[in-house]
């Protein structure tokens, strides 16, 4: 699971296995996330993955539940 704390203090979590490049990542690789674009994007440099906070909150995932 990846958790993001929003500016309104809500914490949103999503399963990493819903994204192709995150599903096989180790916990330490997932922990290497950076906020970018004024806090609106998540960036994993070593995994070459970028996600928008808006997309995650809206539930726009690449893969259906149970894969990976």
Phi and psi restraints in degrees (range 20) as a CNS / XPLOR table:
assign (resid 1 and name C) (resid 2 and name N)
       (resid 2 and name CA) (resid 2 and name C) 1.0 -117.3 20.0 2
assign (resid 2 and name N) (resid 2 and name CA)
       (resid 2 and name C) (resid 3 and name N) 1.0 131.2 20.0 2
assign (resid 2 and name C) (resid 3 and name N)
       (resid 3 and name CA) (resid 3 and name C) 1.0 -116.3 20.0 2
assign (resid 3 and name N) (resid 3 and name CA)
       (resid 3 and name C) (resid 4 and name N) 1.0 140.1 20.0 2
assign (resid 3 and name C) (resid 4 and name N)
       (resid 4 and name CA) (resid 4 and name C) 1.0 -128.7 20.0 2
assign (resid 4 and name N) (resid 4 and name CA)
       (resid 4 and name C) (resid 5 and name N) 1.0 127.9 20.0 2
assign (resid 4 and name C) (resid 5 and name N)
       (resid 5 and name CA) (resid 5 and name C) 1.0 -93.1 20.0 2
assign (resid 5 and name N) (resid 5 and name CA)
       (resid 5 and name C) (resid 6 and name N) 1.0 123.3 20.0 2
assign (resid 5 and name C) (resid 6 and name N)
       (resid 6 and name CA) (resid 6 and name C) 1.0 -84.9 20.0 2
assign (resid 6 and name N) (resid 6 and name CA)
       (resid 6 and name C) (resid 7 and name N) 1.0 165.4 20.0 2
assign (resid 6 and name C) (resid 7 and name N)
       (resid 7 and name CA) (resid 7 and name C) 1.0 -64.0 20.0 2
assign (resid 7 and name N) (resid 7 and name CA)
       (resid 7 and name C) (resid 8 and name N) 1.0 -21.4 20.0 2
assign (resid 7 and name C) (resid 8 and name N)
       (resid 8 and name CA) (resid 8 and name C) 1.0 -91.2 20.0 2
assign (resid 8 and name N) (resid 8 and name CA)
       (resid 8 and name C) (resid 9 and name N) 1.0 14.7 20.0 2
assign (resid 8 and name C) (resid 9 and name N)
       (resid 9 and name CA) (resid 9 and name C) 1.0 79.7 20.0 2
assign (resid 9 and name N) (resid 9 and name CA)
       (resid 9 and name C) (resid 10 and name N) 1.0 -2.5 20.0 2
assign (resid 9 and name C) (resid 10 and name N)
       (resid 10 and name CA) (resid 10 and name C) 1.0 -71.4 20.0 2
assign (resid 10 and name N) (resid 10 and name CA)
       (resid 10 and name C) (resid 11 and name N) 1.0 148.2 20.0 2
assign (resid 10 and name C) (resid 11 and name N)
       (resid 11 and name CA) (resid 11 and name C) 1.0 -114.8 20.0 2
assign (resid 11 and name N) (resid 11 and name CA)
       (resid 11 and name C) (resid 12 and name N) 1.0 123.0 20.0 2
assign (resid 11 and name C) (resid 12 and name N)
       (resid 12 and name CA) (resid 12 and name C) 1.0 -111.4 20.0 2
assign (resid 12 and name N) (resid 12 and name CA)
       (resid 12 and name C) (resid 13 and name N) 1.0 131.5 20.0 2
assign (resid 12 and name C) (resid 13 and name N)
       (resid 13 and name CA) (resid 13 and name C) 1.0 -118.7 20.0 2
assign (resid 13 and name N) (resid 13 and name CA)
       (resid 13 and name C) (resid 14 and name N) 1.0 148.3 20.0 2
assign (resid 13 and name C) (resid 14 and name N)
       (resid 14 and name CA) (resid 14 and name C) 1.0 -144.4 20.0 2
assign (resid 14 and name N) (resid 14 and name CA)
       (resid 14 and name C) (resid 15 and name N) 1.0 148.0 20.0 2
assign (resid 14 and name C) (resid 15 and name N)
       (resid 15 and name CA) (resid 15 and name C) 1.0 -74.4 20.0 2
assign (resid 15 and name N) (resid 15 and name CA)
       (resid 15 and name C) (resid 16 and name N) 1.0 127.5 20.0 2
assign (resid 15 and name C) (resid 16 and name N)
       (resid 16 and name CA) (resid 16 and name C) 1.0 -60.1 20.0 2
assign (resid 16 and name N) (resid 16 and name CA)
       (resid 16 and name C) (resid 17 and name N) 1.0 -28.7 20.0 2
assign (resid 16 and name C) (resid 17 and name N)
       (resid 17 and name CA) (resid 17 and name C) 1.0 -72.7 20.0 2
assign (resid 17 and name N) (resid 17 and name CA)
       (resid 17 and name C) (resid 18 and name N) 1.0 4.6 20.0 2
assign (resid 17 and name C) (resid 18 and name N)
       (resid 18 and name CA) (resid 18 and name C) 1.0 -89.0 20.0 2
assign (resid 18 and name N) (resid 18 and name CA)
       (resid 18 and name C) (resid 19 and name N) 1.0 0.6 20.0 2
assign (resid 18 and name C) (resid 19 and name N)
       (resid 19 and name CA) (resid 19 and name C) 1.0 -127.9 20.0 2
assign (resid 19 and name N) (resid 19 and name CA)
       (resid 19 and name C) (resid 20 and name N) 1.0 133.1 20.0 2
assign (resid 19 and name C) (resid 20 and name N)
       (resid 20 and name CA) (resid 20 and name C) 1.0 -53.8 20.0 2
assign (resid 20 and name N) (resid 20 and name CA)
       (resid 20 and name C) (resid 21 and name N) 1.0 -47.4 20.0 2
assign (resid 20 and name C) (resid 21 and name N)
       (resid 21 and name CA) (resid 21 and name C) 1.0 -81.1 20.0 2
assign (resid 21 and name N) (resid 21 and name CA)
       (resid 21 and name C) (resid 22 and name N) 1.0 -14.1 20.0 2
assign (resid 21 and name C) (resid 22 and name N)
       (resid 22 and name CA) (resid 22 and name C) 1.0 -98.9 20.0 2
assign (resid 22 and name N) (resid 22 and name CA)
       (resid 22 and name C) (resid 23 and name N) 1.0 -21.4 20.0 2
assign (resid 22 and name C) (resid 23 and name N)
       (resid 23 and name CA) (resid 23 and name C) 1.0 -61.6 20.0 2
assign (resid 23 and name N) (resid 23 and name CA)
       (resid 23 and name C) (resid 24 and name N) 1.0 -30.8 20.0 2
assign (resid 23 and name C) (resid 24 and name N)
       (resid 24 and name CA) (resid 24 and name C) 1.0 -104.1 20.0 2
assign (resid 24 and name N) (resid 24 and name CA)
       (resid 24 and name C) (resid 25 and name N) 1.0 8.0 20.0 2
assign (resid 24 and name C) (resid 25 and name N)
       (resid 25 and name CA) (resid 25 and name C) 1.0 -73.7 20.0 2
assign (resid 25 and name N) (resid 25 and name CA)
       (resid 25 and name C) (resid 26 and name N) 1.0 147.1 20.0 2
assign (resid 25 and name C) (resid 26 and name N)
       (resid 26 and name CA) (resid 26 and name C) 1.0 -76.3 20.0 2
assign (resid 26 and name N) (resid 26 and name CA)
       (resid 26 and name C) (resid 27 and name N) 1.0 165.9 20.0 2
assign (resid 26 and name C) (resid 27 and name N)
       (resid 27 and name CA) (resid 27 and name C) 1.0 -59.7 20.0 2
assign (resid 27 and name N) (resid 27 and name CA)
       (resid 27 and name C) (resid 28 and name N) 1.0 -38.9 20.0 2
assign (resid 27 and name C) (resid 28 and name N)
       (resid 28 and name CA) (resid 28 and name C) 1.0 -68.1 20.0 2
assign (resid 28 and name N) (resid 28 and name CA)
       (resid 28 and name C) (resid 29 and name N) 1.0 -35.8 20.0 2
assign (resid 28 and name C) (resid 29 and name N)
       (resid 29 and name CA) (resid 29 and name C) 1.0 -67.0 20.0 2
assign (resid 29 and name N) (resid 29 and name CA)
       (resid 29 and name C) (resid 30 and name N) 1.0 -41.6 20.0 2
assign (resid 29 and name C) (resid 30 and name N)
       (resid 30 and name CA) (resid 30 and name C) 1.0 -64.6 20.0 2
assign (resid 30 and name N) (resid 30 and name CA)
       (resid 30 and name C) (resid 31 and name N) 1.0 -31.6 20.0 2
assign (resid 30 and name C) (resid 31 and name N)
       (resid 31 and name CA) (resid 31 and name C) 1.0 -71.5 20.0 2
assign (resid 31 and name N) (resid 31 and name CA)
       (resid 31 and name C) (resid 32 and name N) 1.0 -13.5 20.0 2
assign (resid 31 and name C) (resid 32 and name N)
       (resid 32 and name CA) (resid 32 and name C) 1.0 -86.3 20.0 2
assign (resid 32 and name N) (resid 32 and name CA)
       (resid 32 and name C) (resid 33 and name N) 1.0 30.2 20.0 2
assign (resid 32 and name C) (resid 33 and name N)
       (resid 33 and name CA) (resid 33 and name C) 1.0 -80.3 20.0 2
assign (resid 33 and name N) (resid 33 and name CA)
       (resid 33 and name C) (resid 34 and name N) 1.0 146.0 20.0 2
assign (resid 33 and name C) (resid 34 and name N)
       (resid 34 and name CA) (resid 34 and name C) 1.0 -124.7 20.0 2
assign (resid 34 and name N) (resid 34 and name CA)
       (resid 34 and name C) (resid 35 and name N) 1.0 146.6 20.0 2
assign (resid 34 and name C) (resid 35 and name N)
       (resid 35 and name CA) (resid 35 and name C) 1.0 -85.8 20.0 2
assign (resid 35 and name N) (resid 35 and name CA)
       (resid 35 and name C) (resid 36 and name N) 1.0 135.0 20.0 2
assign (resid 35 and name C) (resid 36 and name N)
       (resid 36 and name CA) (resid 36 and name C) 1.0 -136.4 20.0 2
assign (resid 36 and name N) (resid 36 and name CA)
       (resid 36 and name C) (resid 37 and name N) 1.0 177.1 20.0 2
assign (resid 36 and name C) (resid 37 and name N)
       (resid 37 and name CA) (resid 37 and name C) 1.0 50.9 20.0 2
assign (resid 37 and name N) (resid 37 and name CA)
       (resid 37 and name C) (resid 38 and name N) 1.0 54.9 20.0 2
assign (resid 37 and name C) (resid 38 and name N)
       (resid 38 and name CA) (resid 38 and name C) 1.0 64.9 20.0 2
assign (resid 38 and name N) (resid 38 and name CA)
       (resid 38 and name C) (resid 39 and name N) 1.0 27.4 20.0 2
assign (resid 38 and name C) (resid 39 and name N)
       (resid 39 and name CA) (resid 39 and name C) 1.0 84.8 20.0 2
assign (resid 39 and name N) (resid 39 and name CA)
       (resid 39 and name C) (resid 40 and name N) 1.0 11.8 20.0 2
assign (resid 39 and name C) (resid 40 and name N)
       (resid 40 and name CA) (resid 40 and name C) 1.0 -101.8 20.0 2
assign (resid 40 and name N) (resid 40 and name CA)
       (resid 40 and name C) (resid 41 and name N) 1.0 -2.7 20.0 2
assign (resid 40 and name C) (resid 41 and name N)
       (resid 41 and name CA) (resid 41 and name C) 1.0 -136.9 20.0 2
assign (resid 41 and name N) (resid 41 and name CA)
       (resid 41 and name C) (resid 42 and name N) 1.0 148.3 20.0 2
assign (resid 41 and name C) (resid 42 and name N)
       (resid 42 and name CA) (resid 42 and name C) 1.0 -106.0 20.0 2
assign (resid 42 and name N) (resid 42 and name CA)
       (resid 42 and name C) (resid 43 and name N) 1.0 133.8 20.0 2
assign (resid 42 and name C) (resid 43 and name N)
       (resid 43 and name CA) (resid 43 and name C) 1.0 -129.9 20.0 2
assign (resid 43 and name N) (resid 43 and name CA)
       (resid 43 and name C) (resid 44 and name N) 1.0 125.1 20.0 2
assign (resid 43 and name C) (resid 44 and name N)
       (resid 44 and name CA) (resid 44 and name C) 1.0 -111.1 20.0 2
assign (resid 44 and name N) (resid 44 and name CA)
       (resid 44 and name C) (resid 45 and name N) 1.0 98.6 20.0 2
assign (resid 44 and name C) (resid 45 and name N)
       (resid 45 and name CA) (resid 45 and name C) 1.0 -61.2 20.0 2
assign (resid 45 and name N) (resid 45 and name CA)
       (resid 45 and name C) (resid 46 and name N) 1.0 -48.0 20.0 2
assign (resid 45 and name C) (resid 46 and name N)
       (resid 46 and name CA) (resid 46 and name C) 1.0 -68.3 20.0 2
assign (resid 46 and name N) (resid 46 and name CA)
       (resid 46 and name C) (resid 47 and name N) 1.0 -22.3 20.0 2
assign (resid 46 and name C) (resid 47 and name N)
       (resid 47 and name CA) (resid 47 and name C) 1.0 -100.2 20.0 2
assign (resid 47 and name N) (resid 47 and name CA)
       (resid 47 and name C) (resid 48 and name N) 1.0 -4.7 20.0 2
assign (resid 47 and name C) (resid 48 and name N)
       (resid 48 and name CA) (resid 48 and name C) 1.0 52.8 20.0 2
assign (resid 48 and name N) (resid 48 and name CA)
       (resid 48 and name C) (resid 49 and name N) 1.0 49.6 20.0 2
assign (resid 48 and name C) (resid 49 and name N)
       (resid 49 and name CA) (resid 49 and name C) 1.0 -126.1 20.0 2
assign (resid 49 and name N) (resid 49 and name CA)
       (resid 49 and name C) (resid 50 and name N) 1.0 137.2 20.0 2
assign (resid 49 and name C) (resid 50 and name N)
       (resid 50 and name CA) (resid 50 and name C) 1.0 -130.3 20.0 2
assign (resid 50 and name N) (resid 50 and name CA)
       (resid 50 and name C) (resid 51 and name N) 1.0 132.2 20.0 2
assign (resid 50 and name C) (resid 51 and name N)
       (resid 51 and name CA) (resid 51 and name C) 1.0 -131.9 20.0 2
assign (resid 51 and name N) (resid 51 and name CA)
       (resid 51 and name C) (resid 52 and name N) 1.0 147.1 20.0 2
assign (resid 51 and name C) (resid 52 and name N)
       (resid 52 and name CA) (resid 52 and name C) 1.0 -88.6 20.0 2
assign (resid 52 and name N) (resid 52 and name CA)
       (resid 52 and name C) (resid 53 and name N) 1.0 144.2 20.0 2
assign (resid 52 and name C) (resid 53 and name N)
       (resid 53 and name CA) (resid 53 and name C) 1.0 -62.0 20.0 2
assign (resid 53 and name N) (resid 53 and name CA)
       (resid 53 and name C) (resid 54 and name N) 1.0 -41.4 20.0 2
assign (resid 53 and name C) (resid 54 and name N)
       (resid 54 and name CA) (resid 54 and name C) 1.0 -57.3 20.0 2
assign (resid 54 and name N) (resid 54 and name CA)
       (resid 54 and name C) (resid 55 and name N) 1.0 -44.2 20.0 2
assign (resid 54 and name C) (resid 55 and name N)
       (resid 55 and name CA) (resid 55 and name C) 1.0 -64.3 20.0 2
assign (resid 55 and name N) (resid 55 and name CA)
       (resid 55 and name C) (resid 56 and name N) 1.0 -41.3 20.0 2
assign (resid 55 and name C) (resid 56 and name N)
       (resid 56 and name CA) (resid 56 and name C) 1.0 -64.9 20.0 2
assign (resid 56 and name N) (resid 56 and name CA)
       (resid 56 and name C) (resid 57 and name N) 1.0 -46.5 20.0 2
assign (resid 56 and name C) (resid 57 and name N)
       (resid 57 and name CA) (resid 57 and name C) 1.0 -61.8 20.0 2
assign (resid 57 and name N) (resid 57 and name CA)
       (resid 57 and name C) (resid 58 and name N) 1.0 -35.7 20.0 2
assign (resid 57 and name C) (resid 58 and name N)
       (resid 58 and name CA) (resid 58 and name C) 1.0 -78.9 20.0 2
assign (resid 58 and name N) (resid 58 and name CA)
       (resid 58 and name C) (resid 59 and name N) 1.0 -7.7 20.0 2
assign (resid 58 and name C) (resid 59 and name N)
       (resid 59 and name CA) (resid 59 and name C) 1.0 78.8 20.0 2
assign (resid 59 and name N) (resid 59 and name CA)
       (resid 59 and name C) (resid 60 and name N) 1.0 26.9 20.0 2
assign (resid 59 and name C) (resid 60 and name N)
       (resid 60 and name CA) (resid 60 and name C) 1.0 -87.2 20.0 2
assign (resid 60 and name N) (resid 60 and name CA)
       (resid 60 and name C) (resid 61 and name N) 1.0 95.4 20.0 2
assign (resid 60 and name C) (resid 61 and name N)
       (resid 61 and name CA) (resid 61 and name C) 1.0 -108.4 20.0 2
assign (resid 61 and name N) (resid 61 and name CA)
       (resid 61 and name C) (resid 62 and name N) 1.0 157.6 20.0 2
assign (resid 61 and name C) (resid 62 and name N)
       (resid 62 and name CA) (resid 62 and name C) 1.0 -79.9 20.0 2
assign (resid 62 and name N) (resid 62 and name CA)
       (resid 62 and name C) (resid 63 and name N) 1.0 -34.3 20.0 2
assign (resid 62 and name C) (resid 63 and name N)
       (resid 63 and name CA) (resid 63 and name C) 1.0 -120.9 20.0 2
assign (resid 63 and name N) (resid 63 and name CA)
       (resid 63 and name C) (resid 64 and name N) 1.0 148.6 20.0 2
assign (resid 63 and name C) (resid 64 and name N)
       (resid 64 and name CA) (resid 64 and name C) 1.0 -72.3 20.0 2
assign (resid 64 and name N) (resid 64 and name CA)
       (resid 64 and name C) (resid 65 and name N) 1.0 163.0 20.0 2
assign (resid 64 and name C) (resid 65 and name N)
       (resid 65 and name CA) (resid 65 and name C) 1.0 -57.6 20.0 2
assign (resid 65 and name N) (resid 65 and name CA)
       (resid 65 and name C) (resid 66 and name N) 1.0 147.9 20.0 2
assign (resid 65 and name C) (resid 66 and name N)
       (resid 66 and name CA) (resid 66 and name C) 1.0 86.6 20.0 2
assign (resid 66 and name N) (resid 66 and name CA)
       (resid 66 and name C) (resid 67 and name N) 1.0 1.5 20.0 2
assign (resid 66 and name C) (resid 67 and name N)
       (resid 67 and name CA) (resid 67 and name C) 1.0 -100.3 20.0 2
assign (resid 67 and name N) (resid 67 and name CA)
       (resid 67 and name C) (resid 68 and name N) 1.0 150.2 20.0 2
